[in-house]
Amino acid sequence: MHDLPDTEDADAAAERYWPEAYKDLIRTHLKQALSVQFHEAEAFTAVYEKHYTNRFSSYDQFVDHLAEMVVIGAENGVDDILEEIYASFRRNTPIPDKRLHALYFWPEPLTEDLKKELHGKVFEAFRNHHTYAHIHEDHYQSNLSFDDFIDQIAALVVAGAVNGADDSLGNIYRSFLLASPLPPARRRPRRIR
């Protein structure tokens, strides 16, 4: 047998990721906003006391965990919509339409201020990333100005975050109704370009 050289470190150093610094905004602001709403409303005290005291030592720990699950759902919703967007780039098709849910669970995951702030962060991150300039030039320049192109992508990212957070809330509420363990919430690995 021939020995194969170990190139894992070199490969890892050469990997380039899509920009994701805007997710820090989701992790900090959204988690804080949800935790405050959950604590103030005390909406889940009965379900906590009936089904989850064996897993969480306090109501605070329980609702902080719920908030973290919703944050992960928002991040995964962003990843889902970005996958759709990148697929449209690869297929040279129009950018996907923004699809919002008809109704959202309580509490509304992202406030209007947070949506605007997230939109602005995504807009700046993507506008200053040379890859998006090349994609626009190669596929969308005849239909959209560069700023309109980035604005549409940023709006989709915000919609993905809202829908992902809401999907996570729906999964949590389903667990409550069925008196079952909370669903797993896992972040996805960073996206390589």
C-alpha positions as CSV (number, residue, x, y, z in Angstrom):
1,M,0.0,0.0,0.0
2,H,1.1,3.5,-0.6
3,D,1.1,6.1,2.1
4,L,-1.1,9.1,1.5
5,P,0.1,12.4,2.7
6,D,-1.9,14.0,5.5
7,T,-3.2,17.3,4.0
8,E,-5.9,18.0,6.6
9,D,-4.2,21.0,8.1
10,A,-3.3,22.5,4.7
11,D,-6.8,21.9,3.4
12,A,-8.4,23.5,6.5
13,A,-6.2,26.6,6.2
14,A,-7.2,26.9,2.5
15,E,-10.9,26.7,3.2
16,R,-12.8,29.9,2.7
17,Y,-16.2,30.5,4.4
18,W,-19.1,32.6,3.4
19,P,-19.5,35.7,5.7
20,E,-21.4,34.9,8.9
21,A,-20.5,37.6,11.4
22,Y,-24.1,38.9,11.3
23,K,-25.1,35.7,13.1
24,D,-23.6,37.1,16.3
25,L,-26.5,39.6,16.2
26,I,-29.0,36.8,16.2
27,R,-27.1,35.0,19.0
28,T,-27.0,37.9,21.3
29,H,-30.0,40.2,20.6
30,L,-32.5,37.5,19.8
31,K,-31.6,35.3,22.7
32,Q,-31.8,38.2,25.1
33,A,-35.1,39.4,23.7
34,L,-36.7,36.0,23.9
35,S,-35.4,35.3,27.4
36,V,-36.9,38.6,28.6
37,Q,-40.3,37.8,27.0
38,F,-40.4,34.3,28.4
39,H,-39.4,35.5,31.9
40,E,-41.8,38.4,32.0
41,A,-44.8,36.4,30.7
42,E,-44.1,33.4,32.9
43,A,-45.9,31.6,30.1
44,F,-44.2,28.3,30.5
45,T,-44.2,27.9,34.3
46,A,-46.9,25.3,34.4
47,V,-45.4,23.1,31.6
48,Y,-42.0,23.5,33.2
49,E,-43.2,22.4,36.6
50,K,-45.2,19.5,35.2
51,H,-42.8,18.0,32.7
52,Y,-39.3,19.5,32.8
53,T,-38.1,20.0,36.4
54,N,-36.2,16.8,36.2
55,R,-34.0,18.1,33.4
56,F,-33.7,21.8,34.3
57,S,-32.9,22.9,37.8
58,S,-34.8,26.2,37.5
59,Y,-37.4,28.0,35.4
60,D,-34.7,30.5,34.4
61,Q,-32.5,27.7,33.0
62,F,-35.5,26.2,31.2
63,V,-36.5,29.4,29.4
64,D,-32.9,30.3,28.6
65,H,-32.6,26.9,27.0
66,L,-35.8,27.5,25.0
67,A,-34.4,30.9,23.9
68,E,-31.2,29.2,22.7
69,M,-33.2,26.6,20.8
70,V,-35.1,29.4,19.0
71,V,-31.8,31.2,18.2
72,I,-30.4,28.0,16.7
73,G,-33.6,27.7,14.7
74,A,-33.1,31.2,13.4
75,E,-29.5,30.5,12.4
76,N,-30.6,27.3,10.6
77,G,-33.4,29.2,8.9
78,V,-30.7,31.5,7.5
79,D,-28.7,28.6,6.4
80,D,-31.7,27.1,4.6
81,I,-32.5,30.3,2.7
82,L,-28.9,30.8,1.8
83,E,-28.8,27.3,0.4
84,E,-31.7,28.2,-1.8
85,I,-30.0,31.5,-2.8
86,Y,-26.7,29.7,-3.7
87,A,-28.6,27.1,-5.6
88,S,-30.2,29.9,-7.7
89,F,-26.7,31.3,-8.3
90,R,-25.5,27.8,-9.5
91,R,-28.5,27.3,-11.8
92,N,-28.4,30.9,-13.1
93,T,-32.1,31.4,-12.1
94,P,-33.8,34.3,-10.4
95,I,-33.3,34.9,-6.7
96,P,-36.0,33.0,-4.7
97,D,-39.1,34.8,-3.6
98,K,-39.4,35.8,0.0
99,R,-41.8,33.4,1.6
100,L,-43.1,34.4,5.0
101,H,-45.4,32.2,7.1
102,A,-49.1,33.2,7.2
103,L,-49.1,33.2,11.0
104,Y,-46.4,33.2,13.6
105,F,-46.3,31.7,17.1
106,W,-45.9,33.8,20.2
107,P,-43.6,35.5,20.8
108,E,-42.8,37.0,17.4
109,P,-39.1,36.0,17.2
110,L,-37.6,39.1,15.8
111,T,-38.8,42.6,16.6
112,E,-39.0,45.2,13.8
113,D,-35.8,46.9,15.1
114,L,-33.9,43.6,15.2
115,K,-35.1,42.8,11.6
116,K,-33.8,46.2,10.4
117,E,-30.5,45.8,12.2
118,L,-30.0,42.3,10.9
119,H,-30.9,43.5,7.4
120,G,-28.3,46.2,7.7
121,K,-25.6,43.9,8.9
122,V,-26.2,41.4,6.2
123,F,-26.4,44.1,3.6
124,E,-23.0,45.5,4.6
125,A,-21.3,42.1,5.0
126,F,-22.5,40.9,1.6
127,R,-22.0,44.2,-0.2
128,N,-18.4,44.3,0.9
129,H,-17.7,40.7,-0.1
130,H,-16.2,40.4,-3.6
131,T,-17.9,37.1,-4.4
132,Y,-21.3,38.8,-4.4
133,A,-20.0,41.4,-6.8
134,H,-18.9,38.7,-9.2
135,I,-22.1,36.8,-8.9
136,H,-24.1,39.9,-9.6
137,E,-21.9,40.8,-12.5
138,D,-22.2,37.2,-14.0
139,H,-25.9,36.5,-13.4
140,Y,-28.0,39.5,-12.3
141,Q,-26.5,42.7,-13.6
142,S,-29.0,43.0,-16.5
143,N,-32.0,42.8,-14.1
144,L,-30.9,44.5,-10.8
145,S,-28.5,47.1,-9.6
146,F,-25.9,45.7,-7.2
147,D,-27.5,47.4,-4.2
148,D,-30.9,46.0,-5.1
149,F,-29.4,42.6,-5.6
150,I,-27.8,42.7,-2.1
151,D,-31.0,44.2,-0.6
152,Q,-33.0,41.3,-1.9
153,I,-30.6,38.8,-0.5
154,A,-30.5,40.6,2.9
155,A,-34.3,40.6,3.0
156,L,-34.3,36.8,2.3
157,V,-31.8,36.3,5.1
158,V,-34.1,38.1,7.5
159,A,-37.1,36.1,6.4
160,G,-35.1,32.9,6.8
161,A,-34.2,33.9,10.3
162,V,-37.8,34.7,11.2
163,N,-39.1,31.5,9.6
164,G,-36.4,29.3,11.2
165,A,-37.1,30.8,14.7
166,D,-40.8,30.3,14.2
167,D,-40.3,26.7,13.1
168,S,-38.3,26.1,16.3
169,L,-41.0,27.6,18.4
170,G,-43.5,25.3,16.7
171,N,-41.4,22.3,17.5
172,I,-41.1,23.4,21.1
173,Y,-44.9,23.9,21.4
174,R,-45.4,20.4,19.8
175,S,-43.2,18.9,22.6
176,F,-45.3,20.8,25.2
177,L,-48.6,19.5,23.8
178,L,-47.3,15.9,23.7
179,A,-45.5,16.1,27.0
180,S,-42.4,14.8,25.3
181,P,-38.7,15.8,25.6
182,L,-37.7,19.0,23.9
183,P,-36.5,18.4,20.3
184,P,-32.8,18.5,19.6
185,A,-31.4,21.9,18.5
186,R,-28.1,21.7,16.6
187,R,-26.1,24.4,14.8
188,R,-24.9,23.5,11.4
189,P,-21.2,23.8,10.5
190,R,-20.0,27.0,8.8
191,R,-20.6,27.1,5.1
192,I,-17.6,26.7,2.8
193,R,-17.5,28.6,-0.4
